[in-house]
Amino acid sequence: MASILLVHAEESVGASWAAALSAEGYEVTVVQTFAAARAALAASQFQLLIADVRLGPFNGLHLAIQSRALGSPRLIVTHHTRYVVLQREAIRLGAAFVPSAEKNWRVLLDAVRQLLPSGIAYAHSRKWPRLRIERPLAAIAALREAHIVDVSYSGIKLQFDEMELPPSAFAIDVPAANLHLDVNRVWTSGPNPFSCGVAVLGENSGWWTFVDSIAAEPHA
């Protein structure tokens, strides 16, 4: 499945864009800030970056420049009005420069389809291999019930029953493994299910041992 990093400052817009792209068969990771996008690009490799022009003190082209330095993917920059200078710079960087999908979904989806084939399996490279847990593991994350669905030495994918954004930094307790972890939120996607990717802080030997035990389990 082709993977997309989607960056938009408005949570509701990012969630609606992600839902539409997921329906097209893409794997979508959603973040809201320039810093979170940089962290996601450093942790994983994506086939496509979609970034809105408006990212607080930065813009989508700043992120495009950063992503190029990290050997990143094809680019789409979305905008709300026609910025001639930004459009020229986007073209120089090899990025598509398309109207905001809030106004014209077809333009964005057509641009994505031109850049990425839907439903084709790509290797989603990470610094550490990600392991799927056969039976989701109950956890308490940011004082809420959650389930761990896959793991690596440096990260965790959580699923929540309710769509409520966790704080940027929080704790996870895993009672079955007697583990307490401090994590930073990296990305979210949803709403069905509402998922959250986190980076595990520090080198927690207990967590690494737990991940090794998952890797050693027989898989069907």
WODA-V531059 format. One record per backbone hydrogen bond with DSSP energy under -0.5 kcal/mol. NH is the residue of the N-H (numbers start at 1). CO is the residue of the C=O. If there is no record, write none. Layout:
nh,co
NH,CO
NH,CO
//
This chain:
nh,co
4,27
5,48
6,4
6,29
7,50
8,6
8,31
9,54
11,9
14,10
15,11
16,12
17,13
18,14
19,15
20,16
21,17
22,18
23,19
24,20
24,21
25,22
26,21
27,2
28,26
29,4
30,188
31,6
37,33
38,34
39,35
40,36
41,37
42,38
43,39
44,40
45,125
47,3
48,3
49,74
50,5
51,49
51,76
52,7
53,78
55,53
55,58
58,55
62,59
63,59
64,60
65,61
66,62
67,63
68,64
69,65
70,66
71,68
72,67
74,47
76,49
77,96
78,51
79,98
83,81
84,82
87,83
88,84
89,85
90,86
91,87
92,88
93,89
94,91
95,90
96,75
98,77
98,96
100,79
103,100
104,100
108,104
109,105
110,106
111,107
112,108
113,109
114,110
115,111
116,112
119,25
120,117
124,122
125,123
127,43
131,151
133,149
134,132
136,134
137,148
139,146
140,173
141,139
141,144
142,171
144,141
146,139
147,159
148,137
149,147
149,157
150,157
151,131
152,155
156,198
157,150
158,156
158,196
159,147
160,194
161,145
164,162
170,183
172,181
173,140
174,179
175,173
177,174
178,174
178,175
179,174
181,172
183,170
184,199
185,168
186,197
187,197
188,30
189,195
193,191
194,160
195,189
195,193
196,158
197,187
198,156
199,184
200,154
201,182
204,202
205,203
208,204
209,205
210,206
211,207
212,208
213,209
214,210
215,211
216,212
217,213
217,214
//
